[in-house]
Amino acid sequence: MTLNAIESGEPSPTMGSYVRVMGALGFGADLALLANPAPPRHESQKTAVLEDTRVSLSRHQLQDLQSLALHQEAVRLVKRDDQLRLKALQTLDNWRSKPGSRSSPLWDEWSVVLHRKQWRRVLANTQRSNELRQASPMLSVLPEQVRMKVLDDIKSLKSPTIS
């Protein structure tokens, strides 16, 4: 059912499912290129990246990919259950009640995102989206087992075997 949903472009499959399918089909390199949008300088570098994705992902790129995958899953859950969005807002309000944080501008932006349900703002592949994800209340809505599954799926890109 999951493969059928992925093939038909339905929004219900998790990011982890996409990662596993891409890895099994040998498209893990494409995922790595999404995590690092800067093109290689020479054709030989491109080939090296495509031959072994697990080696080409830096620690920072892997963290960005993990953050994106976790947020995609959180947004998917929030879209199905608005109580989770309210929970994220409550977490955000608790954080914002303590003055003096350098994250305050990001939290202000998160307030807008959560109230207006502007998910693209945090799921985009931009520097600002990365910054928002680093100061995110959304991870508070993810059940631990979902969080661990997504993290395991992303870590499989670095391991020698893909399950």
Residue frames relative to the residue before (quaternion, step in Angstrom):
aa qw qx qy qz dx dy dz
M 1.0000 0.0000 0.0000 0.0000 0.00 0.00 0.00
T 0.6476 0.5244 -0.3187 0.4517 3.56 1.01 -0.84
L 0.6550 0.5033 -0.3152 0.4672 3.58 0.93 -0.86
N 0.6299 0.5239 -0.3314 0.4679 3.57 1.00 -0.78
A 0.6537 0.5086 -0.3118 0.4656 3.59 0.97 -0.86
I 0.6429 0.5113 -0.3194 0.4725 3.60 1.01 -0.80
E 0.6776 0.5033 -0.2948 0.4479 3.58 0.88 -0.96
S 0.7290 0.4194 -0.2465 0.4815 3.58 1.00 -0.75
G 0.5173 -0.6875 0.3926 0.3250 3.60 1.28 0.09
E 0.3271 0.7476 -0.5164 0.2596 3.59 1.14 0.46
P 0.4875 -0.6917 0.4473 0.2894 3.62 -1.06 0.65
S 0.5326 0.6973 -0.3802 0.2926 3.62 1.19 -0.23
P 0.6142 0.5533 -0.3964 0.3993 3.68 0.92 -0.57
T 0.4943 -0.6592 0.4839 0.2949 3.55 -1.12 0.68
M 0.6375 -0.5051 0.4092 0.4136 3.54 -1.28 0.34
G 0.6117 0.5673 -0.3426 0.4319 3.57 1.04 -0.75
S 0.6277 0.5291 -0.3323 0.4644 3.57 1.05 -0.75
Y 0.6460 0.5101 -0.3155 0.4722 3.56 0.98 -0.84
V 0.6431 0.5276 -0.3256 0.4494 3.58 0.96 -0.87
R 0.6691 0.4980 -0.3049 0.4597 3.60 0.90 -0.91
V 0.6632 0.4926 -0.3115 0.4696 3.59 0.91 -0.86
M 0.6549 0.5062 -0.3216 0.4598 3.59 0.90 -0.88
G 0.6522 0.5109 -0.3123 0.4648 3.58 0.99 -0.80
A 0.6721 0.5049 -0.2980 0.4523 3.56 0.91 -0.93
L 0.7140 0.4321 -0.2471 0.4923 3.59 1.08 -0.70
G 0.5377 -0.6530 0.3911 0.3626 3.57 1.27 -0.01
F 0.5397 0.6241 -0.4023 0.3968 3.57 1.19 0.45
G 0.2699 0.7881 -0.5110 0.2122 3.58 1.17 0.44
A 0.5984 0.5738 -0.3577 0.4297 3.57 1.11 -0.65
D 0.6176 0.5404 -0.3504 0.4514 3.57 1.03 -0.71
L 0.6296 0.5186 -0.3242 0.4790 3.56 1.06 -0.75
A 0.6350 0.5217 -0.3248 0.4680 3.58 1.01 -0.78
L 0.6506 0.5081 -0.3209 0.4643 3.58 1.00 -0.76
L 0.6060 0.5312 -0.3560 0.4732 3.59 1.12 -0.55
A 0.6642 0.4988 -0.2988 0.4697 3.56 1.02 -0.79
N 0.7695 0.1934 -0.1091 0.5988 3.59 1.18 -0.56
P 0.1512 -0.8561 0.4868 0.0851 3.59 0.20 1.24
A 0.5307 0.6197 -0.4297 0.3868 3.64 1.17 -0.22
P 0.3798 -0.7416 0.4990 0.2383 3.62 -0.63 1.03
P 0.5623 -0.5834 0.4536 0.3712 3.58 -1.15 0.56
R 0.5568 -0.6361 0.4265 0.3217 3.58 -1.16 0.63
H 0.7999 0.1690 -0.0627 0.5724 3.56 0.99 -0.84
E 0.6344 -0.5439 0.3934 0.3834 3.56 -1.18 0.56
S 0.6330 0.5385 -0.3390 0.4409 3.61 1.02 -0.76
Q 0.6209 0.5247 -0.3433 0.4705 3.61 1.08 -0.66
K 0.6246 0.5390 -0.3366 0.4539 3.58 0.99 -0.81
T 0.6539 0.5129 -0.3105 0.4615 3.57 0.92 -0.91
A 0.6517 0.5126 -0.3216 0.4573 3.59 0.92 -0.86
V 0.6473 0.5088 -0.3236 0.4663 3.59 0.96 -0.79
L 0.6999 0.4782 -0.2787 0.4515 3.57 0.88 -0.90
E 0.6297 0.5552 -0.3466 0.4185 3.59 1.07 -0.63
D 0.8169 0.0293 0.0046 0.5761 3.60 0.93 -0.76
T 0.2458 -0.8099 0.5232 0.0995 3.52 0.02 1.36
R 0.6428 0.5636 -0.3386 0.3931 3.56 0.88 -0.92
V 0.6729 0.4718 -0.2985 0.4853 3.59 1.07 -0.64
S 0.6892 0.5295 -0.2908 0.4001 3.59 0.98 -0.79
L 0.6129 0.5455 -0.3675 0.4378 3.63 1.14 -0.34
S 0.2959 -0.7384 0.5773 0.1842 3.55 -0.73 1.05
R 0.6803 -0.4711 0.3572 0.4331 3.56 -1.27 0.25
H 0.6585 0.5146 -0.3012 0.4592 3.57 0.97 -0.90
Q 0.6539 0.5064 -0.3097 0.4691 3.59 0.96 -0.85
L 0.6352 0.5230 -0.3234 0.4673 3.56 1.01 -0.80
Q 0.6435 0.5127 -0.3226 0.4680 3.59 0.99 -0.79
D 0.6444 0.5097 -0.3198 0.4719 3.59 0.98 -0.81
L 0.6555 0.5071 -0.3053 0.4689 3.56 0.99 -0.85
Q 0.6318 0.5203 -0.3248 0.4739 3.58 1.00 -0.80
S 0.6626 0.5091 -0.3050 0.4570 3.56 0.89 -0.93
L 0.6526 0.5074 -0.3114 0.4687 3.57 0.95 -0.86
A 0.6676 0.4996 -0.3054 0.4599 3.60 0.87 -0.92
L 0.6515 0.5058 -0.3181 0.4675 3.60 0.95 -0.82
H 0.6812 0.4812 -0.2929 0.4676 3.58 0.95 -0.81
Q 0.6031 0.5342 -0.3649 0.4667 3.59 1.05 -0.63
E 0.6625 0.4941 -0.3034 0.4743 3.57 0.96 -0.84
A 0.6472 0.5162 -0.3210 0.4600 3.60 0.95 -0.84
V 0.6537 0.5014 -0.3156 0.4709 3.59 0.94 -0.86
R 0.6212 0.5392 -0.3415 0.4548 3.59 0.99 -0.79
L 0.6778 0.4818 -0.2886 0.4745 3.60 0.93 -0.87
V 0.6548 0.5218 -0.3086 0.4514 3.59 0.97 -0.88
K 0.6324 0.5312 -0.3368 0.4521 3.59 1.04 -0.73
R 0.6871 0.4670 -0.2798 0.4812 3.59 1.13 -0.63
D 0.8005 0.1412 -0.0451 0.5807 3.59 1.10 -0.65
D 0.2964 -0.7991 0.4986 0.1582 3.58 -0.19 1.28
Q 0.5286 0.6204 -0.4172 0.4021 3.61 1.18 -0.34
L 0.6194 0.5404 -0.3415 0.4557 3.57 1.11 -0.60
R 0.6107 0.5279 -0.3454 0.4786 3.58 1.08 -0.67
L 0.6537 0.5050 -0.3077 0.4723 3.56 1.01 -0.84
K 0.6105 0.5380 -0.3411 0.4706 3.58 1.10 -0.66
A 0.6476 0.5023 -0.3139 0.4793 3.59 0.97 -0.83
L 0.6341 0.5224 -0.3250 0.4685 3.59 1.03 -0.76
Q 0.6407 0.5194 -0.3214 0.4652 3.57 1.01 -0.79
T 0.6260 0.5189 -0.3262 0.4821 3.58 0.99 -0.82
L 0.6548 0.5176 -0.3001 0.4618 3.56 0.94 -0.93
D 0.6510 0.5142 -0.3121 0.4630 3.60 0.93 -0.87
N 0.6277 0.5259 -0.3346 0.4663 3.59 1.03 -0.76
W 0.6614 0.4997 -0.3053 0.4686 3.57 0.94 -0.86
R 0.7013 0.4886 -0.2696 0.4436 3.57 0.90 -0.97
S 0.5878 0.5905 -0.3720 0.4090 3.61 1.19 -0.38
K 0.6566 0.4557 -0.3041 0.5184 3.59 1.25 -0.27
P 0.3056 -0.7991 0.4886 0.1711 3.60 -0.35 1.22
G 0.7467 0.4692 -0.3025 0.3616 3.50 -1.37 0.29
S 0.5011 0.6540 -0.4461 0.3496 3.61 1.14 0.17
R 0.4757 -0.6597 0.5023 0.2934 3.56 -1.09 0.75
S 0.6262 0.5521 -0.3322 0.4390 3.59 1.24 -0.32
S 0.3754 0.7730 -0.4576 0.2283 3.61 1.25 -0.11
P 0.6645 0.4844 -0.3418 0.4549 3.66 0.81 -0.76
L 0.6436 0.5054 -0.3241 0.4746 3.59 1.05 -0.72
W 0.6516 0.5079 -0.3177 0.4653 3.58 0.99 -0.78
D 0.5995 0.5396 -0.3585 0.4701 3.59 1.09 -0.65
E 0.6615 0.4939 -0.2985 0.4789 3.55 0.99 -0.84
W 0.6190 0.5366 -0.3373 0.4638 3.58 1.07 -0.72
S 0.6023 0.5598 -0.3581 0.4423 3.57 1.03 -0.71
V 0.6517 0.4985 -0.3032 0.4847 3.57 0.98 -0.86
V 0.6441 0.5295 -0.3205 0.4494 3.58 0.89 -0.94
L 0.7148 0.4619 -0.2640 0.4539 3.58 0.80 -0.99
H 0.6731 0.4868 -0.3088 0.4634 3.60 0.95 -0.76
R 0.7632 0.3626 -0.1858 0.5016 3.58 0.97 -0.86
K 0.3502 -0.7614 0.4698 0.2774 3.58 1.34 -0.11
Q 0.2873 0.7706 -0.5035 0.2647 3.55 0.96 0.97
W 0.0740 -0.8710 0.4854 0.0174 3.54 0.61 1.19
R 0.5923 0.5930 -0.3737 0.3972 3.59 1.04 -0.66
R 0.5789 0.6126 -0.3618 0.3984 3.55 1.14 -0.63
V 0.7667 0.3367 -0.1859 0.5141 3.58 1.04 -0.71
L 0.6850 0.4748 -0.2900 0.4703 3.60 1.21 -0.27
A 0.4821 0.6726 -0.4322 0.3583 3.58 1.27 -0.01
N 0.4484 -0.6612 0.5318 0.2809 3.54 -1.31 0.35
T 0.3974 0.6900 -0.4955 0.3471 3.56 0.62 1.23
Q 0.6516 -0.5047 0.3910 0.4096 3.54 -1.29 0.34
R 0.6612 0.5073 -0.3174 0.4525 3.60 0.92 -0.88
S 0.6310 0.5225 -0.3371 0.4640 3.60 0.99 -0.75
N 0.6235 0.5275 -0.3308 0.4728 3.59 1.03 -0.78
E 0.6539 0.5085 -0.3120 0.4653 3.58 0.95 -0.87
L 0.6454 0.5168 -0.3199 0.4626 3.58 0.95 -0.83
R 0.6617 0.5111 -0.3131 0.4503 3.57 0.92 -0.87
Q 0.6357 0.5368 -0.3317 0.4447 3.60 1.12 -0.59
A 0.7511 0.3052 -0.1852 0.5553 3.61 1.19 -0.43
S 0.3324 0.8223 -0.4011 0.2291 3.52 1.19 0.68
P 0.3173 -0.7216 0.5798 0.2062 3.58 -1.08 0.75
M 0.4882 0.7175 -0.4040 0.2890 3.60 1.26 -0.23
L 0.6252 0.5617 -0.3592 0.4057 3.58 1.02 -0.65
S 0.5569 0.6088 -0.3907 0.4081 3.59 1.23 -0.33
V 0.6707 0.4989 -0.3067 0.4552 3.61 1.20 -0.34
L 0.5829 0.5986 -0.3740 0.4026 3.58 1.25 -0.25
P 0.4157 -0.6649 0.5526 0.2825 3.59 -0.89 0.87
E 0.6299 -0.5803 0.3662 0.3639 3.58 -1.06 0.78
Q 0.6756 0.4963 -0.3194 0.4419 3.61 0.86 -0.85
V 0.6211 0.5157 -0.3430 0.4803 3.61 1.07 -0.63
R 0.6361 0.5320 -0.3195 0.4585 3.57 0.94 -0.89
M 0.6886 0.4832 -0.2861 0.4589 3.58 0.85 -0.97
K 0.6288 0.5385 -0.3347 0.4501 3.61 1.02 -0.76
V 0.6582 0.4937 -0.3108 0.4758 3.59 0.90 -0.90
L 0.6647 0.5047 -0.3100 0.4554 3.60 0.89 -0.90
D 0.6422 0.5132 -0.3204 0.4707 3.60 1.01 -0.79
D 0.6367 0.5309 -0.3262 0.4542 3.58 1.00 -0.82
I 0.6788 0.4746 -0.2910 0.4788 3.58 0.93 -0.85
K 0.6421 0.5216 -0.3315 0.4536 3.59 0.98 -0.79
S 0.5819 0.5946 -0.3814 0.4029 3.59 1.11 -0.55
L 0.5615 0.5905 -0.3894 0.4295 3.61 1.20 -0.36
K 0.7013 0.4503 -0.2604 0.4875 3.59 1.17 -0.56
S 0.6455 0.5346 -0.3302 0.4342 3.59 1.16 -0.50
P 0.6157 -0.5974 0.3663 0.3603 3.61 -1.15 0.53
T 0.7655 0.2696 -0.1797 0.5559 3.61 1.12 -0.45
I 0.2587 -0.7470 0.5945 0.1472 3.53 -1.11 0.73
S 0.2159 -0.8053 0.5419 0.1054 3.55 -0.68 1.10
